[in-house]
């Protein structure tokens, strides 16, 4: 899904926009490689549903 509707649906289920995350990593943490989409998705799900929270900022 792309666009506003897709982003809204992802946020409703607890998955922030991956491209926003990658841009954040490039701007704020250029020395660290961004997670793969699969790992990013798992981290977001864990943070939303009781797993460990992996926020950097």
Steps between C-alpha positions, in 0.01 A plus 500: 500500500619842421386849577299642783258207538782245517691706753188542712430127497857416598489750788168356620660158541815641656740508207652843432610589147825315415623780271463748788706270722773465234513879452527544879787252518685670215456846656546426870711182505707490179753268663239225553338297222118502500315177579355296218128546441431158654692580818342848514153344474575247777639773728190717446268208573695408814490862621126522444402162639720465806845415374807705571492858379782580259484877475823688450381857565 
